[in-house]
């Protein structure tokens, strides 16, 4: 059956232009390019997108492709853009056409350097799948596959969303175009696909199935930095082919000539991991009627010539190689505990990073990493002594926004010095464990918070926020939250609150006893009855308060001390707390605070009992008044009866 031809839709090979609306189309390598005097015959407009088609000619020839599946000479990402560009012959625009900006292939690499972190690039592709939830997507699969041509690893991303039709896949491959205008979608700049895929590997092949207006299509697109470099292109050319499968047969959709379509297919087969059209078509089998599959190959290497991504350390994970700790097998116990915490694991484990990447758990959507679903991790559920703090940023004169921030101690506090805020934007993690206090600051250690800041805009790589006045005010407010929470809750960890140096130890109605101490020690009065101790009796007076003993008025460093059961006095020597271990002091201090909480609970129960008794007393008084009134009435009736009897 002859292929279906689409009239007036010239889409064969897309040259990515710098305009959001204009993309130039040119022939693949091995075909000829020319300019013609008449634009009406050489170029045709696509009804859905302004694109340009360059016709075949013998006046200008593109460098012939290398006849083998190859990779770049330099496979290190940060060095792949460092090559010399030869002179480019200027081309006069065709008659009746305006000159347009050209995008050199080097721009693909420089554009991808916005992702300093490989996991940030992976997160962009996960976001694209999550944005398809409103189109029915239920999963995104991330896995490693093996390329048969050279036995190299490749990254696979696949979802069952709505997919992309021929027009949609061309918009996806264009720079700066985004059709995501919803307030709930994560993507908005139209640049994430290009930057993320080029950050992970030199080449990417996209397969997509979609049904639009009753027409089912299959599309294939190739964005290959290797192809552009090896063939000496001075424009970003993206070969694409499309099929109409409405009649359950894959029939080519032609926007130009049959030769154009065949050339695109030949280019894709030659520079892709697949050796034939049949192998390409097999990739649609597990996609179904709708969905998208992305294969990133020729993955980048690090400076040591090893793949940036590690697939062998954990069969259920994808990891970043940690060169800093390479070969270090034995770690200190505290260091090992620190590196097992989620705040450290997200640096090298994709499974850990994906578990906190989204604030709210999806109900009908899952991230499947190497065959195993990622379990959602909510940091709020892992906090102790948590509380919610409201913050109302001044976004505008009319719009009022309220941000709820959950703050608390990590369960390992104070053993692990981990702190910071996980700041989300539209459910997506932007800044993990953002430390707003100084690195050397002790105050705030162990304090972690979670909030969703939709009122500030993220940067293009979605790993930070734009440095605006709202951002600066948010940082100052979060720092204040940490200080306030620390001040009022650090005692729960057995730490003296900041600014509190003394609390008077007073008598609470108990008989005090004293011990005679050496001249260099001071007697501290304590209640003899344990049940009469409260929080205000737990901290030692300073020398100024003990001035009556003849000592100096200069302040000394003081700490909370614990009291053993049955003790009736405390001793403070001029040298401090003597040889009492700090851990013991903290432990006894915690026990005292727990005892105080029990007393407070008992006090509440007693107040309730008093209120109940008072109510019973009021009821008894009312009954007593009623009885008194009844007796008075009876007494008066009796007197009247007696008087009536005398008269008679």
C-alpha positions, 0 to 999 in steps of 0.5 A: 500500500503506498504511503500516506501523503500529508499535503502542505506539511513539510516536516522531515528533518528539523533544524532547531532554530533559536526562535520559539516558533520557527524551526528550519528543516534541512536534509540529512547527511549525504543529501544536497542542500541549496538555496533557490531564487524563489521562496514560494517554490522552495519552502512551504509552511506547516499549518501548525508550526512555522517551519522551513523546508530546504530542497535538494540541490547540487550547489551545496553539499553537507559532509558525508556521514561516517559509515559506522556507529561511532561515539565522540573522541572525547567522552567526558561531558565537561570537555566535550564542548571544547573543540574548534569550529571551522569557518562557516560559509555565510548563506544568502537568504532566498528571495523574499525571506528574512535571515534567521539565527542559526544554532550551532551544535556546540550550543547543545552542550553549553546549554546542558551545562546548566545541570551541574548534577546528573541527578538533576537532569534525571529529575527533569525527565521524571517531571515530564512523566509526572506532568503526564498524570493528567493525561492518564499516566500511571508509571514512569520506568527508569532502567539500564539497557545494553546497546548491542552494537558496542555492548555499552549501557544506555538509560531508558525512560518510559511512561504510559502518558498521552504521548506526542503526535508528530507536531508534539514531538517537534515542539519537544525537540525545539528550543524554548517551546513549552505547551505547559501552561497549567499551574500544576505542571512542573515544566514551564521553560521548554528547555528541560528535555534538551538540557537533561538528555544532553547532560546524561549522554551524547545522543537520545532517541525518542519513540512516542505513540499518541492518538489525536482527533481519532488519528493514531500515530507513531513518531521517532526523533533523533537528537544526536550530538555525535551525529552533528559533530561527526558530520561537521554540521553548523546547525542542529539538525534532528531527523524525524519520521512518523507513521499512521497506525489508524488502520493497524498498519504502520504507514509512513506519513510524508511531509515532503517526498518519499526520498526525504522520508527514506533519508531520515530513516537511513540517518536514524538507523545509522546513528542510533543503537538499532541496525534496521527499521525492523528493530526500530519498530520493535521499540513500539511494542511495549509502549502500546497505543499511547506513551513515550520511550526515551533512550539515552546512549553514549553516556558520559564518562568522568575524568577517569574514563569511567561512566558517571552513572554506576549500574553495578553497585546496586542492581535496584539503583542507579548511583553516582560514583563517589570519587572522594571516598573511592577505596575507603572501606572502613569509616568511623561509626559516626561518619557511617551513620551520617552517610546512611542518612537520607540527606547524604544518600540523595547525593549518590543514590537515585532511589533515595533522591527519587523517594523525596523528589515529590512532596505529596505521594501519588495515588495512581502513579509510581516511579519504577527504578530498575524494576522496583517501585520507589517508596515515597519518603516524607521527611515530616513523618521522620521528625520528633517534637515537630510543629507547624509554623505559618509564614505569610510572604509579601508577594504583592499588594493584593495577593495573600499567600500563607506557607505552612512550614513543618519544623522538628528535630531529626530522630537521630538528633543530637547525635547527627549534626544535620539541619536544613529545609527541604523546599518544594515548588509545585510538589517538586523538590528544589533545594534539599536540606537548605542550611540557612544557618552558618556551617559552624553554628551549634544552634539549630543542629538537628533542626529540619523543616519542610515547606512548599514555596510556590510564591518564588520561581525556581532556576532553569535547572530546578536545583535552586531558586532565583535570587529575588527579594522574596528569596532573601526574605524567605531565607531570613524567615527560615533562619528565624524559625530555626532560632525560635524552634531551637530556643524553645525545644533544645531542652528536649535534647538535654541542651541548655536553651540559648541565653539562659544561664541561671534559674533561681533554686527556691524553696517550694514549701519543703524543709531545707537541709544543708551540708557543710562543705569545704571552703572552696564549695557552695551549698545549694538548697534543694527540696527534700521532697522529689515531688516538689521539684519543678523546672525552675529548680534545675539550674545553678545560681551564678556568683552574683547571686551567691555574693553574700558568701563573700565570693566574686560577683563575676559570672561563671559558666553554668550548666543544667545539672541532674539530681539523683533520687533522694539527694537533698543538696547540690554542690558547685565547686569553683572549678565547675561541675567537677568530674561529673560526665556531660552525658550523665548530666544530660541524661539526668536532665532529660529525666527531670524534664520528663518528670516535670511533664508528668507533674504537669499532666497530673496538675491538669488531671487535678484541675479537671477533678477540681472542676468536676467537684465544683460542679457537684458542689453547685448541684448540691447547693441548688438541691440544698436551696430547694430543700430549704425552700420546701421546708420553709413552705411546710413550716408556714403551712403548719403555722397557718393550720395552727392559727386556723385551729385556734380561731375555730 
